Every structure is written in C-alpha cells, then in structure tokens.
C-alpha cells in the first residue's frame, strides 16, 4: 500500500507547477500516492499539460482535492489561519488529522503552516512546543539539523530538552544515524559558557540518554562535528537566515569576481559543471524541507522557492516520517524525561481540539 | 604628530611576524608611530630580519616595549587577566590609559582582550556594557557592523539602546556614512515580531535621534540594506560564528567541486585571479578588526589568524578611532538618552579603577 501524502498545491512561489511536477517525480520514484490540494481548475490544467507531454503520468496515483482558499506568502499567519477556513493548508492538514493522508507537505507561508498545523493536528502528549527543524548540508557531506528555527521565542530549558529528544529521533529515523551527536548551540564550549537559558538547558540535556556533546558553537553547524543542534527558536531563526543571506552574498560576489576578466569567464565556462555541483551541494532542495516535530501528525515545510526536486524530496521525507513512526518514538522518548514539579506552560500552542 | 598605537606583538597565531610586518606597513602608509608590546628578544629578531631585507625599515617610527608574559589563545580570560599582570595585553592597555598611546591593537585571545580592556580602561560614563562590534563586507561593497558580538549575554533593552548609539557613531566616523541605517536584529520585520528583549528594545530605539529602520532579519546582514545591526551578544556571537563556519564550508565545497574534472581544474586555473578577488572580498582582514566600543580608550581586536594586512588595517582603524574622537561623541550621544527610573546594572563590568 503506497503511503498517502497530501501536498499543498498552492504553496510555492510558482505554484502549482513545482508541486505538480514534484508529485509526478515522487510517484515515479517512491511508493507514494499524492493528493494535490488547492484550486482544482488550476491544478487540473497543470496536470493535463504534463499528461499531454507524457501520457504515462495519467496512470500515476495522483488525485486533486479542491480547496477554495489560498494563504499568501505575505499574509499574517494568525489572521490567515483564523479567517481562511478552506485554505489548501487547512484542508490538507485536516486530511492528515482524519487519517486520510499520512502526512502533509507545503512550500507556502511558514508561519501560517506552523500555526495551522498546531491548530489542526495539535501537539503530541509531552510536547509543550512543536519545533521546526532545518536540515542542511555540512562540508563532510552528511546532513545536520538545527531546531527550533520556527520561532518558538523565549524558550525555557525544558523546551530545549524536548527539542533535543525530537531532533535526535528524527536524525536516527530519516538520516539513519545510529548515535547522532547532539549539541547545544552556545558561545563557548565549556559547561559554564552561554546565557542563562543554555546554562540551565545544559544540566537537563546531559541527563538524557543521548550522545550529548555539550555546548557547540556557530561554526559547528557546517563542519559535520554535530548532527543535531538545539537552540531557542529566535537564535535558530537568526542562524538560518544569516546563512541564507551569506550564501546569496557569496554567490553574488563569486559571480562578480568571475565577470571581471576574459580568462576567468572562460574559466567559468570550463568549470560550469563544478559550479552546478557546488550549487547543488549548497541547495536546501536536496534535503527535503523542514519537518515540524512534536505534532500529532506529519507536516513538512519547504522553502517558497522550492522547485520540483525539493517537492519530490519533501514528499519522500513526509512518507518516511510516517512510515518510520517517528511520532510514536517521540512520544515514547519524551516519557523518558524525569517528571518535574512545574511543567512549563506552552505559550503559542493551541489545543488540538480547536474547531476546524 | 603621528598617532601612537600600541600593538600586542604576541597576539596572533603566528606572532610576532604578522604584527611586525603590519607595523611596518602601517608606518609606511599612515601617519602613525607603533609601539610593539611583548617579549623584546623575539620582536627584535623579527624586526632585525625585516631591516636586513629592507634597510629603510630601520627609519620607521617603531619601538619595542618589553612585557614578560603572554596570554595564550586557549587560556580562560578571567584567570589570565587576574594572574598575568605583565602580559603584553595589560602592558599595552596601560600605555593607553596613561595617555602614552592613543589606541591598542591585539589579535590575541578575544575574551582576555575584552576583560583586560574593561579592567584597565574602564567604561565611558553612561555605558553599562562595552560592546565588541564585528565589521564585515556586504554584497554591495560597503561594510556593515554588528554589535554586540563580544558575548554580553542576557542583555537588557537599555544595553541594546547604548549599542545602537555607539555603533551609529562608529559607522559615521570610520566608514564616513552620513546617516547610517540602524536595524534591530530580529526574526520578522513588523514591530511586534521577535522576543521579549527585541520588542522592548524596539520601543527604545525608535525614540532615538537615529535613522532607525526597525527590525531587520539575519539575511540583511550581508545585503547592504542596513549599516549598523544591534543585538544581544549571544545572538551576535552565534551569527558571527555561523558565518565563519559557513564561509569555510563554502570554500571547501567549492574546492571539492572544482577538483572533480579536468575541465574544471583548467577552468579554475583560468579563473584564479577571480577567486583571489573573491577571497579578498570575503576576507575580514580587509576591514581592520573589531572595535571595542564604550571604553575610556581605544581597543581593536583582530582575528587570531590575522595577517600583516589585517594588522596594518587594525592599526589604521585604531588611529582613526582616536583621531576622530569617537569616544567623546559616544559620551555626548549617550547623554541624549532620556533618563529612566531604574538604570540597569552592568554585570561583568569592572570599575576602571581596579588595581592594575
């Protein structure tokens, strides 16, 4: 039985094209069935175009589920989630909640995706704050994950503890790491270094049954020394966006420098393949989007600029997330935390039973 | 009258070579006199070697000031500062305090430099926490600064307010910006976005007589949209180290990709000049080190891997810092802040009158 994945067909900047193409690629390469959610006529048109080009596409297990509304990239998450009850995001996540899909993928508005997923699916028992985990390449080839990058700001040490457990399980299940190295993002390696939050979190993390390395620094994100990096969502979001900005700047400067002389232009042409390889290695698209961890369900958020490869990979990851039963493992893992007197409140978290 | 700059000759990873060469370059190109601080025999040997190669070096205004102790890169700042009373850092900063040098430059242990400078020089009136400002290139060519990156953790909104004033004055004085754009590093552009600290700091910053843009995001560090970016030292330090790590990873991946085929190796040779230009643009060395702002005196901290160009530029910046009377401007600027009922305490700050 193929795993059913609901895909927000209206999410990405160039929707629904990358979504339709991504669904086709995913169905060709993986054992999945895809439900494309959104405005039916638009999706149908794109799908028919593909079928006209490659008639075998008509035989793939792809269906369209109509949703009348679309949440735009610029829309405020809170407002959009409240007002648009028939958005492609909400319809897709409802399918997950009802068990008609095993997971949901969107390349749309990240804030709205997180808010809708929290509202529609709710958090797993033991999870105060679901976390968005960024997956990125390191210079040694393997992927690392950083969480939270989804803006759970002003986190308490207990939240970081939960992030560590969820991230470690994800790393094992999706990347097949046997004993992923877990680090706490701080500003010095010794135990006493950092701020109030990291010092307290350090004490909690080192008591967990994890391969905890202790504090790691910003430079460890990309060197492959650590597989799972845990931090407050404000820090994680800044780290992620600084990285995106720097990669853009580096590409721009490299292009500018290469434009400067004829010999370097010739050089650039000769090394074009190498540059494509280089770009691919830096490309988030290869890594299948950012999972939201700690929800009663599977939700993967891709970049707005996602192409068909990124969507194909996100669909594959969503299926793998469901098939390897990550959420069951997370629930079990969180039970291993010793109970404390004052459980932290979960601000920003909506109950799963909210009206949908 | 040349401006006298004291240089820690024992600071960098390959000290005293880059320091001696940097001093020579600085004296040749700028109106400065350099005091090289550290173990006299070692510095003398290096200087004599240079004089043997280029006899005119003997005529440059370079002197050696002996200091018996050296603070290592791996040493804990607090311990080193307390125990090594005749370190090159302490001797150099004492010369600044006594008015015998207009500024101090070191490429040594950043933590120790900050702690020693705070202890020996003390903070300017109105400054609760001196801040380390990182200077870096943007894709549009001009430099931007980020502060604090020196690990003033768990900052209060009032600290960020002071950072904004100090950073803005620095940007005007050193980079000649007429109305530098000041941004608050956060995770969304609207006023309400961010964490507790940034939301409160926003309210304070927008009341200052500055060109305040509001919240900026991590990706704005390198795109040239903002000239002065203000944040808590934990965030700034993470942002800086993430950037360093990413640049290393990018260089490595680019090299790996270029090694892959013959045509790209030929391409690389043809575009070598472009790569050198590219590396130079990414290179912190061009920007003259990180100033410590808010001290009664001038102190510039360079990277441990500083080369002679980086040290030359740091010496130039130290002289410019002193000559343009940045500290007087900062003192005046801070007086423009409306007084509040509870002045924040300045943890981590030592009185300037501590025994030296």
HADDOCK unambig.tbl for C-alpha pairs under 7 A between the chains (distance, minus, plus):
assign (segid A and resid 139 and name CA) (segid B and resid 249 and name CA) 5.17 0.50 0.50
assign (segid A and resid 139 and name CA) (segid B and resid 252 and name CA) 6.84 0.50 0.50
assign (segid A and resid 139 and name CA) (segid B and resid 253 and name CA) 6.32 0.50 0.50
assign (segid A and resid 153 and name CA) (segid B and resid 195 and name CA) 5.54 0.50 0.50
assign (segid A and resid 154 and name CA) (segid B and resid 195 and name CA) 6.11 0.50 0.50
assign (segid A and resid 187 and name CA) (segid B and resid 234 and name CA) 6.61 0.50 0.50
assign (segid A and resid 187 and name CA) (segid B and resid 237 and name CA) 6.51 0.50 0.50
assign (segid A and resid 187 and name CA) (segid B and resid 238 and name CA) 6.50 0.50 0.50
assign (segid A and resid 195 and name CA) (segid B and resid 153 and name CA) 5.56 0.50 0.50
assign (segid A and resid 195 and name CA) (segid B and resid 154 and name CA) 6.11 0.50 0.50
assign (segid A and resid 217 and name CA) (segid B and resid 238 and name CA) 6.94 0.50 0.50
assign (segid A and resid 217 and name CA) (segid B and resid 241 and name CA) 6.94 0.50 0.50
assign (segid A and resid 218 and name CA) (segid B and resid 238 and name CA) 5.02 0.50 0.50
assign (segid A and resid 218 and name CA) (segid B and resid 239 and name CA) 6.99 0.50 0.50
assign (segid A and resid 218 and name CA) (segid B and resid 241 and name CA) 4.57 0.50 0.50
assign (segid A and resid 218 and name CA) (segid B and resid 242 and name CA) 4.12 0.50 0.50
assign (segid A and resid 218 and name CA) (segid B and resid 245 and name CA) 6.89 0.50 0.50
assign (segid A and resid 219 and name CA) (segid B and resid 241 and name CA) 4.95 0.50 0.50
assign (segid A and resid 219 and name CA) (segid B and resid 242 and name CA) 4.83 0.50 0.50
assign (segid A and resid 219 and name CA) (segid B and resid 244 and name CA) 6.19 0.50 0.50
assign (segid A and resid 219 and name CA) (segid B and resid 245 and name CA) 3.95 0.50 0.50
assign (segid A and resid 220 and name CA) (segid B and resid 245 and name CA) 6.71 0.50 0.50
assign (segid A and resid 221 and name CA) (segid B and resid 242 and name CA) 6.82 0.50 0.50
assign (segid A and resid 222 and name CA) (segid B and resid 245 and name CA) 6.03 0.50 0.50
assign (segid A and resid 222 and name CA) (segid B and resid 246 and name CA) 6.07 0.50 0.50
assign (segid A and resid 222 and name CA) (segid B and resid 249 and name CA) 6.24 0.50 0.50
assign (segid A and resid 223 and name CA) (segid B and resid 249 and name CA) 6.77 0.50 0.50
assign (segid A and resid 234 and name CA) (segid B and resid 187 and name CA) 6.61 0.50 0.50
assign (segid A and resid 235 and name CA) (segid B and resid 235 and name CA) 6.23 0.50 0.50
assign (segid A and resid 237 and name CA) (segid B and resid 187 and name CA) 6.51 0.50 0.50
assign (segid A and resid 238 and name CA) (segid B and resid 187 and name CA) 6.49 0.50 0.50
assign (segid A and resid 238 and name CA) (segid B and resid 217 and name CA) 6.93 0.50 0.50
assign (segid A and resid 238 and name CA) (segid B and resid 218 and name CA) 5.02 0.50 0.50
assign (segid A and resid 239 and name CA) (segid B and resid 218 and name CA) 6.99 0.50 0.50
assign (segid A and resid 239 and name CA) (segid B and resid 239 and name CA) 5.81 0.50 0.50
assign (segid A and resid 239 and name CA) (segid B and resid 242 and name CA) 6.58 0.50 0.50
assign (segid A and resid 241 and name CA) (segid B and resid 217 and name CA) 6.93 0.50 0.50
assign (segid A and resid 241 and name CA) (segid B and resid 218 and name CA) 4.57 0.50 0.50
assign (segid A and resid 241 and name CA) (segid B and resid 219 and name CA) 4.94 0.50 0.50
assign (segid A and resid 242 and name CA) (segid B and resid 218 and name CA) 4.12 0.50 0.50
assign (segid A and resid 242 and name CA) (segid B and resid 219 and name CA) 4.83 0.50 0.50
assign (segid A and resid 242 and name CA) (segid B and resid 221 and name CA) 6.83 0.50 0.50
assign (segid A and resid 242 and name CA) (segid B and resid 239 and name CA) 6.59 0.50 0.50
assign (segid A and resid 243 and name CA) (segid B and resid 243 and name CA) 6.61 0.50 0.50
assign (segid A and resid 244 and name CA) (segid B and resid 219 and name CA) 6.20 0.50 0.50
assign (segid A and resid 245 and name CA) (segid B and resid 218 and name CA) 6.88 0.50 0.50
assign (segid A and resid 245 and name CA) (segid B and resid 219 and name CA) 3.94 0.50 0.50
assign (segid A and resid 245 and name CA) (segid B and resid 220 and name CA) 6.70 0.50 0.50
assign (segid A and resid 245 and name CA) (segid B and resid 222 and name CA) 6.02 0.50 0.50
assign (segid A and resid 246 and name CA) (segid B and resid 222 and name CA) 6.07 0.50 0.50
assign (segid A and resid 249 and name CA) (segid B and resid 139 and name CA) 5.18 0.50 0.50
assign (segid A and resid 249 and name CA) (segid B and resid 222 and name CA) 6.24 0.50 0.50
assign (segid A and resid 249 and name CA) (segid B and resid 223 and name CA) 6.78 0.50 0.50
assign (segid A and resid 252 and name CA) (segid B and resid 139 and name CA) 6.86 0.50 0.50
assign (segid A and resid 253 and name CA) (segid B and resid 139 and name CA) 6.35 0.50 0.50
assign (segid A and resid 253 and name CA) (segid B and resid 278 and name CA) 6.28 0.50 0.50
assign (segid A and resid 254 and name CA) (segid B and resid 278 and name CA) 5.70 0.50 0.50
assign (segid A and resid 257 and name CA) (segid B and resid 274 and name CA) 4.83 0.50 0.50
assign (segid A and resid 257 and name CA) (segid B and resid 275 and name CA) 6.92 0.50 0.50
assign (segid A and resid 257 and name CA) (segid B and resid 277 and name CA) 6.16 0.50 0.50
assign (segid A and resid 257 and name CA) (segid B and resid 278 and name CA) 5.68 0.50 0.50
assign (segid A and resid 258 and name CA) (segid B and resid 271 and name CA) 6.80 0.50 0.50
assign (segid A and resid 258 and name CA) (segid B and resid 274 and name CA) 5.15 0.50 0.50
assign (segid A and resid 260 and name CA) (segid B and resid 274 and name CA) 6.97 0.50 0.50
assign (segid A and resid 263 and name CA) (segid B and resid 270 and name CA) 5.35 0.50 0.50
assign (segid A and resid 263 and name CA) (segid B and resid 271 and name CA) 6.13 0.50 0.50
assign (segid A and resid 264 and name CA) (segid B and resid 270 and name CA) 5.37 0.50 0.50
assign (segid A and resid 264 and name CA) (segid B and resid 271 and name CA) 3.73 0.50 0.50
assign (segid A and resid 264 and name CA) (segid B and resid 274 and name CA) 6.24 0.50 0.50
assign (segid A and resid 266 and name CA) (segid B and resid 267 and name CA) 6.91 0.50 0.50
assign (segid A and resid 267 and name CA) (segid B and resid 266 and name CA) 6.91 0.50 0.50
assign (segid A and resid 267 and name CA) (segid B and resid 267 and name CA) 3.59 0.50 0.50
assign (segid A and resid 267 and name CA) (segid B and resid 268 and name CA) 5.89 0.50 0.50
assign (segid A and resid 267 and name CA) (segid B and resid 270 and name CA) 4.70 0.50 0.50
assign (segid A and resid 267 and name CA) (segid B and resid 271 and name CA) 4.91 0.50 0.50
assign (segid A and resid 268 and name CA) (segid B and resid 267 and name CA) 5.89 0.50 0.50
assign (segid A and resid 268 and name CA) (segid B and resid 271 and name CA) 6.70 0.50 0.50
assign (segid A and resid 270 and name CA) (segid B and resid 263 and name CA) 5.37 0.50 0.50
assign (segid A and resid 270 and name CA) (segid B and resid 264 and name CA) 5.38 0.50 0.50
assign (segid A and resid 270 and name CA) (segid B and resid 267 and name CA) 4.69 0.50 0.50
assign (segid A and resid 271 and name CA) (segid B and resid 258 and name CA) 6.83 0.50 0.50
assign (segid A and resid 271 and name CA) (segid B and resid 263 and name CA) 6.16 0.50 0.50
assign (segid A and resid 271 and name CA) (segid B and resid 264 and name CA) 3.74 0.50 0.50
assign (segid A and resid 271 and name CA) (segid B and resid 267 and name CA) 4.90 0.50 0.50
assign (segid A and resid 271 and name CA) (segid B and resid 268 and name CA) 6.68 0.50 0.50
assign (segid A and resid 274 and name CA) (segid B and resid 257 and name CA) 4.84 0.50 0.50
assign (segid A and resid 274 and name CA) (segid B and resid 258 and name CA) 5.17 0.50 0.50
assign (segid A and resid 274 and name CA) (segid B and resid 260 and name CA) 6.97 0.50 0.50
assign (segid A and resid 274 and name CA) (segid B and resid 264 and name CA) 6.21 0.50 0.50
assign (segid A and resid 275 and name CA) (segid B and resid 257 and name CA) 6.94 0.50 0.50
assign (segid A and resid 277 and name CA) (segid B and resid 257 and name CA) 6.18 0.50 0.50
assign (segid A and resid 278 and name CA) (segid B and resid 253 and name CA) 6.31 0.50 0.50
assign (segid A and resid 278 and name CA) (segid B and resid 254 and name CA) 5.72 0.50 0.50
assign (segid A and resid 278 and name CA) (segid B and resid 257 and name CA) 5.69 0.50 0.50
